[in-house]
Amino acid sequence: FPKSSGNSGSAEERLTHELTPEEQALVEGNVFTRPNLAEFDGKDGRASYVAVNGIVYDVTDRWEDGEHRGLSAGRGETEGFLRPSRGHTVLQGLEVVGGYEEGGSESDGKVDGA
C-alpha cells in the first residue's frame, strides 16, 4: 500500500499521502474487496466509502447520497481523482477506514502498477 509522496511527481503519486501509524494499521487490517465496498454506497442512509489508490476513505459527510461531481461511493474511484481539481488535497481531509485489494478491472481502487 502507498505510504507517502507529497504533492509533486506524477498524478498517481499525488494521490498518496503520509499515513499515520493508526491509518496504516487500518489499511493493513481492514481490507475491503469490491463486493463489501459496494455496500458503502451512500444510499438509503448507508455510509459512503470510496477507494483511491488502494486506500478506502469515508466520504459520508461530503458526498450527498453517495455521489459527488460524477463520482460514486461504494467503488474504486482512483481514475476520477486523477482528474484536474481533485486529488491530494482532497484526500488529506478524508478519514481512512481501510485498504482495498482487488485488481484486474478499470473500476478497482488501485492505479495500474501500484
C-alpha positions in Angstrom: 0.0 0.0 0.0 1.2 3.5 -0.7 2.7 5.4 2.3 3.6 8.9 1.1 4.9 11.0 -1.8 4.0 14.6 -1.1 2.4 16.9 -3.6 4.9 16.6 -6.5 5.5 14.0 -9.1 3.0 12.1 -11.3 -0.7 12.3 -10.8 -0.8 8.9 -9.3 1.9 9.8 -6.8 -0.1 12.9 -5.8 -2.9 10.6 -4.7 -1.0 9.3 -1.8 -0.3 10.9 1.5 1.6 10.2 4.6 -0.4 7.8 6.7 -0.3 7.9 10.5 0.5 4.7 12.2 -3.2 4.3 13.1 -4.2 4.8 9.4 -1.5 2.3 8.2 -2.9 -0.2 10.7 -6.4 0.3 9.3 -5.2 0.0 5.7 -3.5 -3.3 6.5 -6.0 -4.7 8.9 -9.4 -3.6 7.5 -9.2 -4.7 3.8 -12.2 -4.1 1.6 -13.0 -6.1 -1.6 -15.2 -4.9 -4.4 -18.3 -6.7 -3.0 -18.0 -5.4 0.5 -17.0 -1.9 -0.6 -20.2 -1.8 -2.7 -22.2 -2.0 0.5 -21.0 1.5 1.4 -22.6 3.4 -1.5 -24.3 6.2 0.5 -27.8 5.1 -0.5 -30.7 4.7 2.0 -28.7 6.1 4.9 -25.6 3.9 4.4 -22.1 5.3 4.9 -20.2 6.4 1.7 -16.8 4.9 1.2 -14.5 5.3 -1.8 -11.3 3.5 -2.7 -8.5 5.6 -4.2 -5.1 4.1 -4.9 -5.6 1.2 -2.6 -6.9 3.2 0.4 -10.6 3.4 1.4 -11.8 6.8 2.6 -15.0 7.8 4.3 -16.8 10.5 2.3 -20.1 10.2 4.0 -20.2 13.8 5.3 -19.0 15.2 2.0 -20.9 13.3 -0.7 -24.7 13.6 -0.8 -26.4 10.2 -1.4 -23.0 8.7 -2.3 -22.5 10.9 -5.3 -20.1 13.9 -5.9 -19.2 15.6 -9.2 -19.7 12.4 -11.3 -18.1 10.1 -8.8 -19.8 7.3 -6.9 -19.3 5.9 -3.5 -19.0 2.1 -2.9 -16.4 1.6 -5.6 -12.9 2.4 -6.6 -12.5 5.9 -8.0 -8.8 6.3 -8.5 -9.3 7.4 -12.1 -11.9 10.0 -11.0 -9.5 11.5 -8.5 -6.8 11.8 -11.3 -8.9 14.5 -13.0 -7.9 18.1 -12.5 -9.2 19.8 -9.4 -9.3 16.6 -7.4 -6.7 14.5 -5.7 -4.1 15.1 -3.0 -5.5 18.0 -1.1 -9.0 16.4 -1.1 -7.7 13.1 0.2 -5.8 14.8 3.1 -9.0 15.8 4.7 -10.7 12.4 4.5 -10.9 9.7 7.2 -9.0 6.5 6.2 -11.2 3.5 7.0 -9.2 0.6 5.4 -7.4 -0.7 2.4 -8.6 -2.0 -0.9 -7.4 -5.1 -2.7 -8.7 -6.3 -6.0 -7.1 -5.9 -9.4 -7.9 -6.6 -13.0 -10.5 -4.0 -13.8 -10.7 -0.4 -14.6 -13.0 0.2 -11.6 -10.8 -1.2 -8.9 -9.3 1.1 -6.3 -5.7 0.9 -7.4 -3.8 2.7 -10.2 -2.3 0.1 -12.6 1.1 -0.9 -11.3 0.5 0.5 -7.8 
